[in-house]
Amino acid sequence: MRPPEAAATEREVTLTTVGRKTGKPRKVTIWITTDGRSLFVRSGQGLKRDWPQNLVARGEATLRLGKQAIKVKPRHVTDPYEARRVSELVRKKYGFGVTASKSSEPLTPAEQATFELIPAD
């Protein structure tokens, strides 16, 4: 199964980052969503969490998606329109408690900590 198809059906995935200070593997269980082409994750608590900071610092991670382990490179989503679009994807998949900020509002902490995970070659 291709990663976008798997991301459409998996509720939770494991993302393993490398600690920016310790150099040790760090695992986190998170939600994942897709638009059918790209994979997206985000930290509901924003960029204060260790795993988004590790992604930014190291520029790589391993995504366990079903039975697949995929090396990925993160792209920090900084475009407000795209971050809000990902919020809508998350809301459609998970429902409760997920709202996108309005264009007249600042991005939510989760929207600020949105990443596209690009499978590494």
C-alpha positions, 0 to 999 in steps of 0.5 A: 500500500502506498503511503498516502493510501495507508495514511488515509486509513491509519488512525495513529502512526509512530514517528521516530525522530533523533533527539537534537540534544541527545542524539537518541531515537525518540518515538511519538505516537501521533495522528496522520492525514493525507490529501491523497498525494502528501502526508501531514502530521502536526503537534497539537501543542505546537512547536514547544514539543520535542518531536517537532523541534527534533524534526526541524533540527535533524531534517529527517525521521522514520515513520511507521505506517502500518507495517511499513517503516519509511524514512522521511524528510520534513517540510515545515508548512509555513503558508497559512492557507496550506496549514488551515487546509491541513486542519480541515483534512485532520477535522474530516478524518478525526472530527472532534476538537479540531478547528481551523483558524480563520484567515483573520486570526493567527494560526493555532499552535497545531497549525504552526507545527504542521509538517509534510513528511516526504518519503526520502529516496 
